[in-house]
Structures are given as structure tokens and as C-alpha cells.
Amino acid sequence: MSDLTVSFIQTALHWHDAAANRAAFDQYLAQQTIPADIIVLPEMFTTGFSMEAATQAETMQGDTVAWMRQRAADHDAVVTGSVIIEEDGHFYNRLLWVRPDGSLSCYDKRHLFTLADEQHTYTPGQERLVEDWRGWRICPLVCYDLRFPVWSRNQPTAPYDLLLYVANWPAVRRTAWRTLLRARAIENVACALGVNRTGEDGKGHAYSGDSALIDAKGSYLAEAHDQNGIFTHTLKRAELDDFRSKFTALNDGDGFELIDVGAGSYPVGLAPARR
């Protein structure tokens, strides 16, 4: 099994200006000196965290998807981050997982942030995504999903090695961000990467960054703190496998399955696993 080199970009975002944001990310990518296997951008990286989907949404045939395909090809890496997407009359906070050959997978944010009325604008996702990439299994999620450990759970039927969150997580709740990101790594015996933004958005909300890559023991491997830039670290496959072989907590987890708890709703409940 191979090691995995991860690059993530932490920066302020231009409010409702997709072209300016793509140009800014291009400037960071031009600084990349170490080839990466994955390049991770924040949540809603072309707009900031916006409820103005009717004016800000793109389609799967739009400029940002085309840009991600080109950058993935240019860098021979997966490029991922979330974008406001309109499809079939619905709006989605959609994470795009774009491969160098131009193919892609999607994950629509499951847990919509009700404190910002996100549920009144966007349609929640129904399926988790786990991707195989260069010898690693990776589960990408979006921002508020971090608060829901059941949805993030490392399951025997769909195991992963790296749990990834893209976010616009405000500075007022930075302690929760840092604490929960470490907790998700520790409880799932997996590496975890959280990629947040900095600056202030068009609604006056401040963001402190705190993007970080954490190993399965809960130790920090890379931290951006409040700095803007592109950050790169190589995850060692042997280190993860060795720790898991000695600390086998995943084998002792409770069996369960996810269920919806009512037509048209999206809270997650627990039920005994079918045997």
C-alpha cells in the first residue's frame, strides 16, 4: 500500500464571486512544489456560505466543474471541495470529487445548518460517499456533518482510512471545530482532515481557519492555524496500518444501520444491525 500526499488550501473567500475565487486558488496552486494525490478546498469555495442559491448556483456543466476537471488533470490529483449546484429544480451544497481523468463523484451535504436556515434553501443528501484513491479509502463530508458522529462512523460495510471535512466553520465556534475533528479521528481509528476558511463573509461572520490534519491517535500532523496558504503533508500508510493492527477498537464497535425517521425528514436514527 502507498503513502498519500494531501494538500489543502486555507484562505479568505470573495463573497459571491466565483471567478475571483477560482483565480485566487490558482495562485495558491502555482505555489505548490510537492506533487499531491489530493487537493482539498473549503466548503462553498466559489461563493462563501450563502443562502442565495437562486443567483449563485452553477450546474454540473458550469465553469467551476470545468475548472476542477482541468486542475485535477494539471496536477494529476483529485480536486475536491463543495459548490452550490442546481440540478432538476433543486439546490445542493455539493462536494465534488474530481479525478485527473475528468470523471467525478458527488456527495450532497446531509446535515443542513438549521441555525442559518440552510434546510429552507438546499436539499439534503441521502448517501455517504467513500472513495478508493491510490490505496486509501476516503470519506468526504461537509461542515455541520462533523457534529454527527453516527453519520461519520467508520462502518465495516464501508470502511475508510481518511475522514475529510470541508467547511465554513465560524470563529465563534472554533473550540468545537478543533475538539470534534480530533474526536472523529480518535473514535474512528482513522486520519481526519478538516479544511476551513479565514476572513469575513458577506454576512459579517468571521472565520479563524484552524484547518488541520490529524492522525488516528488524535495527534496533529499539519495545522494551518489562522494563516492563508497551501499546506501539504504525506500520510504514511505503514504507520496507520501498524497502529490499527495493535489497537483494534474498530473490531469492538456496535452493529447498527442508519434509518430515516419520517417521510421527508432527514434526522438519522439507530436500529439494530440485521444479522
PyMOL commands that set and color helices and strands:
alter all, ss='L'
color gray80, all
select helices_A, chain A and resi 18-30+53-56+63-75+114-116+118-120+143-147+149-152+171-188+237-246+249-252
alter helices_A, ss='H'
color red, helices_A
select strands_A, chain A and resi 4-10+38-40+78-87+90-98+104-108+131-133+136-142+162-166+191-195+198-200+206-208+212-214+220-223+229-235+256-260+268-272
alter strands_A, ss='S'
color yellow, strands_A
deselect
rebuild
show_as cartoon
